[in-house]
Amino acid sequence: MSASVTGYDIREIVIPDLDDSQLEPIVAASNRIRAERRPRAVDLSTQEYRIFTTSPGSVRWHYVVSGEHGPAAYLNLRYPDDGTNPSLLQVSIGVLPEHRRKGIATALLGRAVRSARELGRITLAGEMFDTVPAAASFVEAIGARKTLDLHHNVVEIADLDLELLQRWQREGPDRAPGYSVTVVEGMYPDDLLEGMAHLYLVLERDAPMPEGWEPRNWTGGFLESWLGNFLKGAELITAIVIEDRSGAPAGMSQLGRRHSDDTTWFVTTTMVDPDHRGRALGKWVKAASCLRATEIWPGAKWMETGNAFTNEPMLAINHAMGFRHEFTMSEVELGVDDAEAYLASKSG
Ligand SMILES: CC(C)(COP(=O)(O)OP(=O)(O)OC[C@H]1O[C@@H](n2cnc3c(N)ncnc32)[C@H](O)[C@@H]1OP(=O)(O)O)[C@@H](O)C(=O)NCCC(=O)NCCS
């Protein structure tokens, strides 16, 4: 099947080259699809869209499908720029509801397959939310398979058990002698950057991931540029466990809040290095980041987090804090050969 649909125009865009008036309709279309996937979503501002879609660490291409009245769909392609995961191409497709079932996503899949062939990548990977039934139908139709399910959990901040959190924080030093916790706002201090990069590597190495995926090569320099970009669009609070003996970070819990959305705190990461587990450090850092947020980010209504279905220790902490399942996000994969077979079946 050719990457075209009658009445629609597919073109590549370079986001930094577009001025705000050119980008705004694209951001509006993207926000509509985002809101369909995520209940309670607050729209990304044009500035945030620029920041998050040009984050360092990936090679990316963006395509927009335009109909008579403006953007109707998008295709985003990316892969890590550090040589890891050489067989994967990450694909994100969104089609506005009034333009669905016309073969637009199929055409965009064709465009993704062409890029994968050019790049020598053999697997297309994407995300699916169970809040969008059409996505499940599409995934089934093209023959993709789910590789990992993640709970998206939420708690109302007013329901947080502050006494429980204060107790976790108070008990921390007794249950973990030889460790301390420091809470950082924004960028990590220079002397912790390499240690923090090691934690990100450990996090990606140990987190449930689809089979065959590998962590990126985190370094202090990359972490600084990646986080620096993120901090243009969001604030961050990071509670870091320090092992007193070595002075090295041994775990962390991080909360974020987008500049244009003060309703929601999101947990980006909570992790304890396996060498330091079993001392209730996870509870201590989790409590420390939340208690700081209650002090400096008043007025928010929700706190949200994502956890793999299999991550029982993290789910136990989150359930104790009152987090409840909101929706499921799944990683899905499709071999490029299988995608081509599907495209051939549609064009026959
Ligand atoms: C999933 C999505 C991208 C599909 O876009 P689309 O342009 O409507 O898809 P296509 O027209 O190319 O559909 C291809 C095939 O998928 C299946 N399909 C797609 N939507 C379907 C639905 N609502 N019900 C049943 N089957 C469906 C059909 O088999 C269809 O072929 P057919 O129309 O010839 O029967 C669109 O619904 C969307 O943008 N959803 C929100 C964003 C999202 O979840 N993206 C992630 C997708 S993994």
The ligand as an ORCA input file, in Angstrom:
! r2SCAN-3c Opt
* xyz 0 1
  C      -5.824      3.453     16.289
  C      -5.948      4.553     15.235
  C      -4.546      5.105     14.982
  C      -6.510      3.939     13.934
  O      -6.538      4.949     12.911
  P      -7.406      4.770     11.552
  O      -6.871      5.734     10.569
  O      -8.836      4.801     11.878
  O      -6.995      3.275     11.095
  P      -7.219      2.609      9.659
  O      -8.368      3.273      8.969
  O      -5.939      2.558      8.908
  O      -7.660      1.146     10.080
  C      -6.949     -0.040      9.743
  C      -7.716     -1.246     10.237
  O      -7.720     -1.282     11.681
  C      -8.987     -1.824     12.151
  N      -9.686     -0.784     12.917
  C      -9.276      0.484     13.149
  N     -10.164      1.136     13.927
  C     -11.154      0.250     14.221
  C     -12.350      0.316     14.983
  N     -12.719      1.452     15.602
  N     -13.131     -0.784     15.073
  C     -12.784     -1.922     14.423
  N     -11.665     -2.039     13.664
  C     -10.850     -0.983     13.569
  C      -9.757     -2.204     10.900
  O      -9.442     -3.549     10.593
  C      -9.166     -1.256      9.870
  O      -9.323     -1.724      8.542
  P     -10.750     -1.537      7.781
  O     -11.218     -0.141      8.052
  O     -10.380     -1.765      6.352
  O     -11.674     -2.547      8.370
  C      -6.915      5.679     15.712
  O      -8.094      5.100     16.201
  C      -6.320      6.575     16.776
  O      -5.657      7.551     16.453
  N      -6.545      6.306     18.095
  C      -5.990      7.150     19.155
  C      -4.464      7.129     19.177
  C      -3.930      5.743     19.476
  O      -4.427      5.042     20.312
  N      -2.819      5.372     18.776
  C      -2.136      4.135     19.047
  C      -2.464      3.072     18.065
  S      -1.490      1.633     18.434
*
